[in-house]
């Protein structure tokens, strides 16, 4: 009897869990159904206090319980709405800035001549939005409706909607804040900032303002109870869509406004349905450091480069915020800057969120190629029409899951980015097979227009810098080139990381190329101190190669590089570059007119020069300067009796070249 009772209780528990998951709403009737859950966003940590999370952050781990009791983790669907509030706070605090709440008493809506007019009044100021609504012919209402960014269907075919009796309308984003990409200017005089003067272009990104504006259009539809002229809009079936930067716009709108039943983010690229962290392991993609900072609040830039693992957000959390409502994401593998592999990893993480909530059929992603950017291919009709039929037309009999991606992506180890969820260990295990070649910038083949300078924080105490802006791609053979020659012993995919210090956003880029290829540039490297960033990723064959750096903005400092099969940037200064260390050590060494004797040394070292030197410096393994001579004619004796045993480096800045030699102290 006891056994049967236990089985009955277990069955009822499983049935209840299934029921909770099955009952997760497809849409809500308020912008934020958890708005009454009180949280204090000012308790969110600053950069200095943010913990390092190398993989993708755990979407089910809260930084604090809504009641402030303790950090918790819950995969219970009934807790998801509570956790959403923390995530919404985090995206506003770290990424886009504040989205002001609006009471319906501040909304005035009217409809005339197919145009919806919405007025938002705050104090003495009013912002006006207008949108043309197209009602499909041959259909009867109430009509589901699609809000397209800029145009009525975004970059999707109008026929997919009109044939299904779906109405369409446009969001004109310049009525809120101006998109500078169209020749306009994003300023504090834009309508949104006149409405909210406490916000400005520094603390507010356009995605906060634009997504807020989309919600105000929806307010207008609700204010009219869906009645537009002689027609009625089905307020339970509202969708948003956009492509590229407008794809990000649609995604932020869908994440923040729960009245949106379906979000379609088409080829949104970096800052959309891609991961900041994974994109940091890819070259020539839109990442956190080089995205458009009109779109995001300026302070997010502090998390670029080596701080990428400290940003509490990442964009599987943004796509996850759409849950439990429906989401479709697309990518375009023909356009590398869209960071499609990052979209794949981010989509895999998003799928796990939807799976855990028991709503797998509400998420689909398609990454393909063979078509232009923002040009919808007919091959995606299957997925798009499924999402429209199920989540706009309400065909509950449909239940599919769609994952479409290039076959080559199957080799991407996406699991390691989320395997830690629920374990509490947010670090990647060391890769014991990673190969690394360390090289110092001052010991490369340094063009005559570069300057070799000293700074305590640099490896070996020296770095290189260029003093003139150079926005035109350089030519080979010019004195502005910095060449790193190296040999590869095993063919593989290699990443080249650079240790840089770029104090401002006006001096944070370099040109770069491998083996005399076309120059491209890496940008958005600004950091407050020395740190590592990804320069390049390439498949290299066995043999000799050359990595070339050229200046783009003056003031950008380069210390050293690491060429590695690993995918993560170093966390510390690393070892002294092999290009600065002679391969042979003897009692007497002579190289490029510099003689040191004896080596290894005990009490006294003799340094002899064939030509005068401007500077002679000796560093220990930690890069600390222990000896410095501002000029030298021919010979000097150095007392080494007090030195600790170990490795030291002698740097001679001559009038013709620079020589670095290793010294062994016994």
Steps between C-alpha positions, in 0.01 A plus 500: 500500500785740594676424171186571301443827690858612428458426130171692497661805665791485254261474205297796625821702547617426145153579367503832686842593357377414152183702558697807617724484192209438267311797647775758445322779311563562133457873563404742779264798513750734667841630399665349807288255696756493781525875542367476857799287603711758682874501433771753569709529184751720684627186673638366172882485519735734316771367269753472781265280705363283219615137525685339210272267303693362204222285343146619436331614823256253653152623396335337801736636767387819669744745650246545780158374601219747416446535874871557563545175691793336323634406158288224353468288190168375372385330182140498620292667226293675766816685611597616152292820513671598825844440352404696189482813714861468604608438140303804380673711765838365394457577130393855581780550753786350300401530133229737378397735779162565656169428324258729685169351607189663356153506648210463258371836627798655321392347167264657250418301185296567188453342159418679177569431133679171575743681733532424869614804700632451853590790727704446816487787747738543793454826685487781246662300220340273241656248261295401195519170310320423175467168321311392190297181550424276203202265536523193273229464238282192483533424871284566803604634837607516768835520320835391639750781438870525419703807596790533258804708578507788248276323248179311566653152472863585570704300248250214478269439200164673539323205335575268793285728716228622265424144387436407864277796578766668715492880517826696488627833630834681519708645781674824393789505746614855423181622665662387826876544446689551175698223335836653408562229241259676262687828509316627806644589836424335835482790745349606829250704298325186375132469607566224755748715694266798500247272665758365748769769547668299777608257230754581231711349222768395751283304744239379250547291188265521205374146565353617830320786328397309188363199688316743729348661189377167364327439832328837469353400163363191671363726775314686226342180370395407854366849566267452204416143611633389165235692306651680201228650287257228400749224581622332815855393583553172689704625796594144600695456177750783457837433336814708438773456240808675367832421336861589584503797743118493477515129588661600827227760541228238459681266740525758778133585449399135521716444808351792692133504394300189588205608286707394198407141415765440232842656447689448172861623519647475151882503459540720807877448539709618793292650780199300385456124506874437542715453808740776607727238657514261206544785251809603697662175380432587134679754279345759268155484660286757677582463868449691820804720439421598142122523484318830442491688829209716392304177549631415847585707806861616501597329825447154348827556313686452829429127466686472168820303452628318806193604702258314274464217752387745769189637332206344687286491186539310175255463218367152559347679798352760265350238269398306810304800623259445211399167659243366550383687192605399148831595339657443157864591435681498166862540394686523171820296477617693192562813707773432755462827689156381615687252725285207393689241705425714801135505393513119488643469853258763630209317336608169655497669840160657428364161400607358837300774673190421294556127552530542876175695506332221303420719197749379238258558213493875567859561383654455156827611345628490143858580398556451129656679203466550128313830524567865567499663840138564603380322186250236612557166318209274411684218677400661832129499417447170684619642830341844458162363398501257793559786743227711337245219485555387857564824686316759290209293368469280808531156337567300815520174307844595372803404708845504344855588599731649239878517519661582165872574474799424273634147536844639586356643822456147634866507607444804724519393863204706616441278804807625684345849508205379707605170660576685822140614551388383842853411617616837630837467322511783246851438364619308198734207565854549373567365153807277550555469126498872418812619317625854560764723342572816698664795324598847623412799283830679559690191381304466176621654174409854598442758226691824544186706561406297807624609842633255759410635842530393862223446752498299818180314413633370168659157463880545526419863574463605136231540235456659156285797402431712193443874530308579180147403394499286186148416380613382155603132475881484487717370218757226544858609545400821674684601820172484693485119498563278800581142394487194725669203330417158645492131412207262532578136573144367481225611263200623698269793566697769682392816677729798535441703814663836562580658835403863454436819689265735315411778745206650307253412227692729263816288512377142510567334164774339288529368147603134479558221250661158469750402231463816290124469462264794478501726802193520722478676832408406852315774685328569831801405715473782755597390850610665821819296533700234323282210386465230236274514196449281194673631187461219250386142449637290213564146383880478477708237321831356614790733427598867517240776538496874563245693700511869412368790705468854368374811682154644452448735794779673687535424868413130472772306684604142421702296749510142366303235316406138561446257213306203637271209423305591813185707462524718811711805568766471771410625844847627591807655340629166373863401444777699335468482123713241326613758245681686780691199631820375331503125449858436612678592823876488547778656702522776239211599272516738206197614307464807280800673654413422865729278710412380852743301716478275688161343443394333730621769741569503874638831636592728209379532141686673218297657222696616194369685195645543154287815452372754755155440652233746604384280786594177677243339729478172694167348612410206718246233398214710641585789271645711784790727401806429718768683302484801270766698315381788282801489267803279446807530280680164503516300825342486844535274805185402688505376860269196508601364840171602663280356226288197576562189292287489188445646155555867409481695177744757363348753258734722298343785304763577238515767237456233231279240665385346826641182653350295784709225661429249775726487805515206741594584863635220718 
